[in-house]
C-alpha cells in the first residue's frame, strides 16, 4: 500500500508541476474532500471543484513549481513538505499536504495552515 500511495502522490505532484490538469485530476476520487489542518472544516469537495480551483491556479501562475523537500508514507497516508516558487505574486510558500488514499485514488487532502 505504501508504494502505491507514494506513486499517486508523486503522479499528482509531477502533473502539478507540468500544469497538466487532466493528469493531475486522474489520481483523485470523484468525491475528494479538501480540508485545512488542524480542524475538520471542509474547504471544498468533489473533483469538479478541484478542477475549477487548480485550472485557475495554473492559469494565474504559469511558472509555479513545487519542489518536494520531504515525503513520509505510513500505510495509505502520504505527507509531503513542498517549497513552491514561481507564483505570479512573487510569494514563496512552504506547504505541507497530507493525502489519504482509498481504492487507489486520493480521497482526502489536508493542507496544514
N, CA, C and O of each residue as an XYZ file, in Angstrom:
452
protein
N       0.822     -1.208      0.000
C       0.000      0.000      0.000
C       0.859      1.262      0.000
O       0.550      2.228     -0.698
N       1.935      1.251      0.782
C       2.770      2.452      0.873
C       3.379      2.827     -0.467
O       3.470      4.008     -0.803
N       3.794      1.835     -1.228
C       4.383      2.125     -2.537
C       3.347      2.759     -3.468
O       3.652      3.733     -4.156
N       2.133      2.221     -3.496
C       1.067      2.763     -4.338
C       0.696      4.173     -3.897
O       0.484      5.049     -4.736
N       0.615      4.401     -2.590
C       0.276      5.729     -2.061
C       1.324      6.754     -2.492
O       0.978      7.856     -2.918
N       2.592      6.397     -2.383
C       3.671      7.302     -2.791
C       3.623      7.579     -4.293
O       3.872      8.704     -4.725
N       3.306      6.562     -5.085
C       3.209      6.752     -6.537
C       2.080      7.710     -6.902
O       2.244      8.540     -7.797
N       0.938      7.609     -6.225
C      -0.175      8.518     -6.503
C       0.187      9.949     -6.126
O      -0.117     10.883     -6.869
N       0.830     10.125     -4.983
C       1.246     11.466     -4.561
C       2.254     12.047     -5.551
O       2.183     13.229     -5.887
N       3.183     11.229     -6.014
C       4.180     11.707     -6.971
C       3.544     12.034     -8.318
O       3.916     13.016     -8.960
N       2.596     11.224     -8.743
C       1.901     11.465    -10.014
C       1.226     12.832    -10.008
O       1.354     13.598    -10.962
N       0.507     13.134     -8.930
C      -0.178     14.425     -8.889
C       0.807     15.575     -8.759
O       0.551     16.656     -9.290
N       1.928     15.376     -8.068
C       2.942     16.428     -7.963
C       3.590     16.694     -9.327
O       3.791     17.848     -9.706
N       3.910     15.643    -10.048
C       4.500     15.806    -11.385
C       3.535     16.537    -12.314
O       3.936     17.444    -13.044
N       2.266     16.141    -12.285
C       1.262     16.792    -13.133
C       1.053     18.241    -12.718
O       0.854     19.108    -13.570
N       1.097     18.510    -11.423
C       1.001     19.882    -10.902
C       2.120     20.734    -11.489
O       1.875     21.842    -11.965
N       3.338     20.222    -11.455
C       4.481     20.979    -11.960
C       4.444     21.144    -13.481
O       5.011     22.099    -14.012
N       3.793     20.236    -14.171
C       3.619     20.362    -15.625
C       2.369     21.159    -15.968
O       2.111     21.455    -17.134
N       1.598     21.503    -14.948
C       0.317     22.196    -15.095
C      -0.597     21.456    -16.065
O      -1.261     22.058    -16.910
N      -0.610     20.158    -15.920
C      -1.456     19.291    -16.744
C      -2.665     18.899    -15.908
O      -2.597     17.961    -15.114
N      -3.764     19.608    -16.082
C      -4.936     19.427    -15.229
C      -5.524     18.020    -15.341
O      -5.972     17.465    -14.338
N      -5.532     17.440    -16.531
C      -6.111     16.102    -16.693
C      -5.283     15.048    -15.972
O      -5.833     14.186    -15.287
N      -3.973     15.113    -16.120
C      -3.092     14.175    -15.415
C      -3.181     14.391    -13.905
O      -3.172     13.429    -13.136
N      -3.264     15.633    -13.489
C      -3.376     15.972    -12.074
C      -4.627     15.349    -11.466
O      -4.564     14.736    -10.401
N      -5.754     15.504    -12.139
C      -7.031     15.020    -11.612
C      -7.174     13.505    -11.670
O      -7.992     12.931    -10.951
N      -6.402     12.869    -12.504
C      -6.510     11.430    -12.733
C      -6.433     10.608    -11.447
O      -7.086      9.569    -11.345
N      -5.657     11.047    -10.476
C      -5.431     10.245     -9.270
C      -6.391     10.578     -8.124
O      -6.301      9.985     -7.049
N      -7.305     11.524     -8.349
C      -8.249     11.922     -7.301
C      -9.589     11.223     -7.495
O     -10.009     10.963     -8.623
N     -10.256     10.922     -6.379
C     -11.592     10.333     -6.443
C     -12.598     11.405     -6.847
O     -12.341     12.599     -6.693
N     -13.728     10.977     -7.356
C     -14.788     11.903     -7.766
C     -15.289     12.732     -6.587
O     -15.701     13.878     -6.763
N     -15.255     12.157     -5.392
C     -15.778     12.845     -4.215
C     -14.670     13.258     -3.238
O     -14.872     13.258     -2.023
N     -13.513     13.605     -3.775
C     -12.391     14.042     -2.952
C     -12.831     15.183     -2.026
O     -13.631     16.040     -2.401
N     -12.282     15.166     -0.808
C     -12.581     16.200      0.184
C     -11.280     16.886      0.564
O     -10.293     16.223      0.882
N     -11.277     18.221      0.532
C     -10.088     19.010      0.877
C     -10.399     19.807      2.137
O     -11.416     20.495      2.228
N      -9.486     19.692      3.113
C      -9.645     20.384      4.396
C      -8.350     21.095      4.757
O      -7.283     20.793      4.224
N      -8.473     22.056      5.685
C      -7.297     22.626      6.327
C      -7.021     21.828      7.592
O      -7.945     21.311      8.220
N      -5.766     21.730      7.963
C      -5.363     21.043      9.187
C      -4.689     22.061     10.086
O      -3.870     22.824      9.574
N      -4.955     22.139     11.356
C      -5.886     21.263     12.072
C      -7.319     21.710     11.874
O      -7.586     22.792     11.350
N      -8.214     20.878     12.292
C      -9.632     21.163     12.172
C     -10.279     20.215     11.201
O      -9.608     19.415     10.548
N     -11.579     20.309     11.108
C     -12.322     19.386     10.269
C     -13.168     20.119      9.224
O     -13.983     19.503      8.536
N     -12.969     21.437      9.108
C     -13.749     22.227      8.161
C     -13.411     21.835      6.725
O     -12.242     21.795      6.340
N     -14.442     21.549      5.944
C     -14.264     21.216      4.529
C     -14.064     22.523      3.764
O     -14.909     23.416      3.826
N     -12.954     22.635      3.050
C     -12.675     23.806      2.227
C     -13.452     23.685      0.922
O     -14.088     24.645      0.485
N     -13.404     22.518      0.302
C     -14.220     22.199     -0.860
C     -14.194     20.695     -1.056
O     -13.360     19.990     -0.488
N     -15.121     20.221     -1.866
C     -15.172     18.791     -2.137
C     -15.606     18.548     -3.575
O     -16.262     19.380     -4.202
N     -15.222     17.395     -4.069
C     -15.585     16.987     -5.418
C     -14.524     17.310     -6.446
O     -13.847     18.335     -6.373
N     -14.398     16.416     -7.400
C     -13.402     16.568     -8.456
C     -13.673     17.781     -9.337
O     -12.734     18.410     -9.826
N     -14.949     18.118     -9.546
C     -15.271     19.294    -10.360
C     -14.757     20.570     -9.714
O     -14.239     21.450    -10.402
N     -14.897     20.678     -8.403
C     -14.405     21.851     -7.680
C     -12.866     21.878     -7.708
O     -12.258     22.939     -7.846
N     -12.256     20.703     -7.577
C     -10.798     20.604     -7.662
C     -10.328     21.079     -9.033
O      -9.350     21.820     -9.132
N     -11.021     20.655    -10.095
C     -10.686     21.080    -11.460
C     -10.781     22.600    -11.593
O      -9.894     23.247    -12.149
N     -11.852     23.141    -11.081
C     -12.076     24.589    -11.161
C     -10.956     25.358    -10.469
O     -10.400     26.301    -11.032
N     -10.634     24.953     -9.253
C      -9.622     25.681     -8.471
C      -8.219     25.557     -9.061
O      -7.485     26.542     -9.141
N      -7.852     24.352     -9.470
C      -6.490     24.163     -9.977
C      -6.331     24.673    -11.407
O      -5.238     25.100    -11.778
N      -7.370     24.642    -12.205
C      -7.294     25.241    -13.536
C      -7.005     26.730    -13.413
O      -6.176     27.267    -14.148
N      -7.681     27.393    -12.492
C      -7.450     28.815    -12.255
C      -6.053     29.068    -11.684
O      -5.374     30.014    -12.082
N      -5.635     28.222    -10.757
C      -4.297     28.339    -10.180
C      -3.222     28.228    -11.262
O      -2.285     29.026    -11.290
N      -3.353     27.251    -12.142
C      -2.386     27.060    -13.223
C      -2.397     28.245    -14.185
O      -1.342     28.706    -14.619
N      -3.578     28.732    -14.513
C      -3.703     29.865    -15.431
C      -3.043     31.123    -14.860
O      -2.351     31.851    -15.571
N      -3.267     31.365    -13.567
C      -2.756     32.581    -12.932
C      -1.295     32.499    -12.517
O      -0.682     33.521    -12.210
N      -0.731     31.295    -12.505
C       0.660     31.105    -12.064
C       1.392     30.167    -13.013
O       1.753     29.057    -12.620
N       1.617     30.589    -14.255
C       2.177     29.679    -15.263
C       3.603     29.212    -14.977
O       4.055     28.234    -15.572
N       4.321     29.893    -14.077
C       5.695     29.493    -13.775
C       5.824     28.810    -12.416
O       6.934     28.582    -11.935
N       4.713     28.492    -11.811
C       4.725     27.892    -10.482
C       5.344     26.499    -10.512
O       5.147     25.735    -11.457
N       6.093     26.186     -9.462
C       6.741     24.876     -9.355
C       6.833     24.494     -7.880
O       7.208     25.312     -7.040
N       6.490     23.255     -7.576
C       6.592     22.742     -6.208
C       7.732     21.742     -6.141
O       7.714     20.706     -6.806
N       8.722     22.072     -5.327
C       9.853     21.167     -5.101
C       9.547     20.335     -3.872
O       9.212     20.880     -2.820
N       9.657     19.033     -3.992
C       9.419     18.144     -2.864
C      10.634     18.170     -1.941
O      11.727     17.757     -2.328
N      10.433     18.660     -0.716
C      11.514     18.701      0.264
C      11.607     17.393      1.035
O      12.701     16.915      1.336
N      10.447     16.817      1.352
C      10.434     15.523      2.033
C       9.068     14.877      1.867
O       8.062     15.543      1.627
N       9.068     13.558      2.004
C       7.825     12.787      1.917
C       7.878     11.693      2.970
O       8.879     10.991      3.111
N       6.787     11.562      3.701
C       6.619     10.464      4.652
C       5.406      9.659      4.215
O       4.383     10.222      3.825
N       5.528      8.341      4.282
C       4.420      7.469      3.915
C       4.218      6.464      5.035
O       5.159      5.802      5.473
N       2.977      6.362      5.491
C       2.610      5.383      6.511
C       1.286      4.765      6.080
O       0.239      5.408      6.149
N       1.341      3.525      5.638
C       0.124      2.872      5.159
C      -0.437      3.603      3.959
O       0.222      3.719      2.926
N      -1.664      4.097      4.099
C      -2.321      4.793      2.989
C      -2.286      6.314      3.147
O      -3.045      7.022      2.485
N      -1.418      6.812      4.010
C      -1.275      8.252      4.246
C       0.083      8.724      3.726
O       1.116      8.120      4.013
N       0.061      9.812      2.956
C       1.290     10.430      2.441
C       1.326     11.866      2.945
O       0.335     12.590      2.853
N       2.476     12.271      3.477
C       2.665     13.656      3.918
C       3.833     14.239      3.135
O       4.962     13.757      3.227
N       3.545     15.283      2.365
C       4.559     15.951      1.548
C       4.856     17.333      2.105
O       3.946     18.080      2.465
N       6.137     17.662      2.171
C       6.589     19.013      2.510
C       7.167     19.582      1.226
O       8.098     19.018      0.652
N       6.610     20.707      0.775
C       6.972     21.274     -0.528
C       7.408     22.731     -0.408
O       7.004     23.452      0.504
N       8.232     23.130     -1.344
C       8.702     24.502     -1.475
C       8.195     25.001     -2.823
O       8.657     24.553     -3.872
N       7.236     25.936     -2.788
C       6.557     26.383     -4.002
C       7.088     27.761     -4.415
O       7.054     28.713     -3.635
N       7.572     27.845     -5.642
C       8.107     29.091     -6.198
C       7.420     29.390     -7.525
O       6.624     28.590     -8.017
N       7.734     30.544     -8.097
C       7.245     30.902     -9.420
C       5.823     31.426     -9.442
O       5.207     31.513    -10.505
N       5.300     31.774     -8.284
C       3.939     32.323     -8.250
C       3.958     33.739     -8.810
O       4.939     34.462     -8.639
N       2.899     34.130     -9.467
C       2.856     35.430    -10.138
C       2.959     36.596     -9.158
O       3.375     37.686     -9.550
N       2.590     36.393     -7.899
C       2.716     37.462     -6.904
C       4.100     37.492     -6.261
O       4.361     38.328     -5.396
N       4.983     36.593     -6.671
C       6.337     36.549     -6.143
C       6.460     35.846     -4.803
O       7.567     35.687     -4.289
N       5.352     35.427     -4.236
C       5.359     34.771     -2.929
C       5.937     33.362     -3.038
O       5.624     32.615     -3.965
N       6.785     33.019     -2.075
C       7.332     31.674     -1.949
C       6.598     31.012     -0.786
O       6.408     31.622      0.267
N       6.191     29.774     -0.982
C       5.387     29.092      0.022
C       6.050     27.782      0.425
O       6.496     27.013     -0.427
N       6.111     27.537      1.724
C       6.439     26.208      2.229
C       5.110     25.575      2.581
O       4.397     26.062      3.459
N       4.775     24.499      1.904
C       3.468     23.865      2.062
C       3.624     22.452      2.611
O       4.601     21.759      2.325
N       2.642     22.042      3.404
C       2.550     20.665      3.870
C       1.175     20.152      3.454
O       0.145     20.726      3.810
N       1.184     19.073      2.703
C      -0.061     18.453      2.246
C      -0.080     17.003      2.702
O       0.927     16.298      2.631
N      -1.247     16.572      3.171
C      -1.435     15.182      3.591
C      -2.514     14.580      2.705
O      -3.554     15.194      2.467
N      -2.255     13.374      2.222
C      -3.171     12.691      1.321
C      -3.564     11.346      1.916
O      -2.715     10.604      2.410
N      -4.854     11.038      1.866
C      -5.338      9.714      2.258
C      -5.792      8.994      1.001
O      -6.628      9.497      0.251
N      -5.234      7.813      0.778
C      -5.528      7.036     -0.410
C      -6.464      5.882     -0.031
O      -6.190      5.117      0.894
N      -7.567      5.777     -0.766
C      -8.506      4.664     -0.613
C      -8.932      4.238     -2.014
O      -9.173      5.084     -2.875
N      -9.023      2.948     -2.242
C      -9.436      2.420     -3.548
C      -8.582      2.979     -4.688
O      -9.097      3.289     -5.763
N      -7.277      3.105     -4.447
C      -6.303      3.550     -5.458
C      -6.543      4.957     -5.979
O      -6.159      5.275     -7.104
N      -7.173      5.800     -5.173
C      -7.386      7.207     -5.509
C      -7.156      8.050     -4.269
O      -7.312      7.571     -3.146
N      -6.785      9.305     -4.472
C      -6.683     10.233     -3.351
C      -8.102     10.639     -2.978
O      -8.812     11.257     -3.772
N      -8.506     10.285     -1.760
C      -9.868     10.528     -1.291
C      -9.970     11.790     -0.438
O     -10.968     12.509     -0.479
N      -8.905     12.044      0.342
C      -8.919     13.181      1.252
C      -7.573     13.886      1.191
O      -6.527     13.257      1.030
N      -7.627     15.225      1.325
C      -6.430     16.060      1.331
C      -6.555     17.039      2.490
O      -7.617     17.620      2.711
N      -5.476     17.216      3.219
C      -5.394     18.242      4.261
C      -4.198     19.120      3.946
O      -3.111     18.624      3.652
N      -4.403     20.419      4.010
C      -3.303     21.381      3.889
C      -3.080     22.003      5.250
O      -4.005     22.559      5.843
N      -1.860     21.912      5.747
C      -1.532     22.482      7.051
C      -1.491     23.988      6.930
O      -0.805     24.529      6.063
N      -2.220     24.665      7.793
C      -2.270     26.129      7.775
C      -0.971     26.696      8.292
O      -0.811     27.915      8.356
